[in-house]
Amino acid sequence: MNRRRLLAGVGAAAVGGLAGCLGAVTDDSDGGDGDRSDYDGLTVDTLSVAGSPGDAVPVAPERVTLLDFFATWCAPCKPQMAELRAVDRQFSDVHLLSITSERDEDAVRSFWREYEGTWPVGVDPDLDVSSEYRAGSVPTMVVLDPAGEQRWRHSGLAAADSIAAELEAAGAARDA
């Protein structure tokens, strides 16, 4: 009986932890409607760490864009980094940008190094970007075409092949 209680407690904690990832980044706004004018000029500050310039970058420049909303404390976000690295190696013309709402920049830098991020990582502590793209859970990915139209949204883990297919559908070409 004690073993059953222990296993039930561990299972409940695991489910609760995952639910925490899915509901932790919230905002009551409806965000944008997908019209490029909603996002024109929207920038995010990036950290100075491997692959990231350390200054403000446009969220959606006029090219295919993959936005990855994540958190360092989110368990599914950790294996997602390997999938994103695989995508980044295949699509050099895609604007890949990871965005976190966390204020602890040292924790984000540490995560970035540990999970080998090689593209820009933005910090959005006031949820400006997260609200615009209605990223209410982590991980969430959004693919935009060059016109800034949202072409795909996914919450939870996504395989590199699935992400790549959505990037191609938005107009991106794989590297030769």
Legacy VTK file of the C-alpha trace (Angstrom):
# vtk DataFile Version 3.0
C-alpha trace
ASCII
DATASET POLYDATA
POINTS 176 float
0.000 0.000 0.000
2.827 2.437 0.778
4.332 1.762 -2.631
1.024 2.594 -4.336
0.789 5.878 -2.448
4.359 6.723 -3.374
3.761 5.967 -7.056
0.492 7.903 -7.034
2.255 10.874 -5.447
5.099 10.767 -7.967
2.622 10.523 -10.844
0.580 13.437 -9.530
3.721 15.539 -9.120
4.816 14.765 -12.677
1.416 15.672 -14.106
1.335 18.823 -11.996
4.802 19.809 -13.195
3.829 19.341 -16.822
0.621 21.269 -16.304
2.738 24.039 -14.790
4.728 24.235 -18.015
1.582 24.394 -20.070
-0.077 27.132 -18.087
2.690 29.247 -16.652
3.047 31.973 -19.262
-0.346 33.581 -19.363
-1.896 36.825 -20.454
-5.532 37.813 -20.828
-5.117 39.712 -24.100
-6.287 38.245 -27.373
-3.025 39.223 -29.077
-2.785 40.153 -32.725
-5.049 39.007 -35.506
-2.257 37.861 -37.821
-2.144 41.144 -39.760
1.468 42.226 -40.295
0.646 45.776 -39.127
0.145 44.366 -35.618
3.779 43.253 -35.523
5.642 45.838 -37.632
8.529 47.219 -35.648
8.131 44.766 -32.768
11.556 43.988 -31.325
12.885 41.959 -28.430
16.095 42.414 -26.449
18.445 39.471 -26.804
21.091 38.227 -24.419
24.770 38.257 -25.225
25.461 34.520 -25.288
26.447 31.969 -27.956
24.625 32.750 -31.212
22.763 35.688 -29.707
23.807 39.292 -30.464
22.968 40.931 -27.142
20.882 43.755 -28.590
17.363 44.345 -29.855
16.344 42.279 -32.885
13.158 42.371 -34.937
10.733 39.661 -33.921
9.463 39.109 -37.464
11.739 40.450 -40.199
10.443 40.041 -43.736
11.508 36.402 -44.086
10.255 33.061 -42.804
10.422 33.161 -39.015
10.257 30.491 -36.313
9.445 31.839 -32.859
10.123 29.471 -29.967
8.561 30.486 -26.647
10.275 28.595 -23.811
11.284 28.665 -20.141
14.383 27.327 -18.419
12.281 25.542 -15.781
10.036 23.790 -18.309
10.979 20.113 -18.686
9.723 19.707 -22.304
11.678 22.805 -23.366
14.979 21.016 -22.714
14.674 18.238 -25.331
13.036 20.764 -27.673
16.417 22.512 -27.928
17.940 19.523 -29.786
15.073 19.592 -32.299
15.548 23.321 -32.821
19.302 22.882 -33.343
18.559 20.326 -36.071
16.158 22.756 -37.754
18.623 25.632 -37.454
21.291 23.571 -39.262
18.903 22.884 -42.167
17.498 26.395 -42.715
20.098 29.166 -42.592
17.678 31.701 -44.146
15.008 31.192 -41.481
14.901 33.745 -38.673
14.897 31.497 -35.582
14.276 33.342 -32.331
13.727 31.799 -28.909
11.893 33.975 -26.396
11.500 33.627 -22.636
9.554 35.724 -20.158
12.082 35.068 -17.403
13.798 37.993 -15.699
16.827 36.021 -14.431
19.191 36.558 -17.348
21.971 34.516 -15.710
19.661 31.489 -15.517
18.730 31.935 -19.189
22.405 32.222 -20.215
23.227 29.084 -18.227
20.344 27.177 -19.873
21.434 28.439 -23.294
24.968 27.180 -22.801
23.908 23.850 -21.291
21.457 23.081 -24.111
23.727 24.495 -26.833
21.594 27.279 -28.247
23.221 28.821 -31.330
20.590 31.372 -32.410
19.246 34.563 -30.792
17.534 34.252 -27.423
15.243 37.109 -26.442
13.923 38.127 -23.055
10.320 39.303 -22.809
9.669 39.846 -19.076
6.717 42.166 -19.702
5.104 39.608 -22.068
4.881 42.092 -24.955
5.907 39.562 -27.614
4.246 36.621 -25.870
0.962 38.541 -25.806
1.166 39.575 -29.455
1.623 35.956 -30.523
-0.731 34.502 -27.875
1.965 32.255 -26.443
0.166 31.262 -23.264
2.147 28.073 -22.653
5.664 26.767 -23.105
6.965 25.399 -25.280
5.020 27.104 -28.050
6.283 27.569 -31.586
4.936 29.943 -34.210
5.916 29.991 -37.906
5.436 33.214 -39.858
5.755 33.625 -43.608
7.749 36.550 -45.100
4.605 38.718 -45.049
4.329 38.142 -41.295
1.252 35.926 -41.554
1.058 33.141 -39.010
1.203 29.803 -40.830
1.600 27.361 -37.936
1.307 27.263 -34.170
2.194 24.347 -31.932
2.249 23.945 -28.158
4.304 21.136 -26.662
7.208 19.185 -28.075
7.635 19.112 -31.843
9.985 16.951 -33.897
12.503 18.630 -36.202
10.878 17.011 -39.252
7.467 18.459 -38.360
8.916 21.922 -37.791
10.879 21.703 -41.063
7.747 20.764 -43.011
5.913 23.793 -41.608
8.837 26.090 -42.459
8.805 24.791 -46.029
5.039 25.310 -46.229
5.657 28.943 -45.202
8.167 29.387 -48.035
11.536 28.460 -46.521
14.038 26.380 -48.465
16.357 23.833 -46.900
20.078 24.430 -47.310
21.737 22.417 -50.057
LINES 1 177
176 0 1 2 3 4 5 6 7 8 9 10 11 12 13 14 15 16 17 18 19 20 21 22 23 24 25 26 27 28 29 30 31 32 33 34 35 36 37 38 39 40 41 42 43 44 45 46 47 48 49 50 51 52 53 54 55 56 57 58 59 60 61 62 63 64 65 66 67 68 69 70 71 72 73 74 75 76 77 78 79 80 81 82 83 84 85 86 87 88 89 90 91 92 93 94 95 96 97 98 99 100 101 102 103 104 105 106 107 108 109 110 111 112 113 114 115 116 117 118 119 120 121 122 123 124 125 126 127 128 129 130 131 132 133 134 135 136 137 138 139 140 141 142 143 144 145 146 147 148 149 150 151 152 153 154 155 156 157 158 159 160 161 162 163 164 165 166 167 168 169 170 171 172 173 174 175
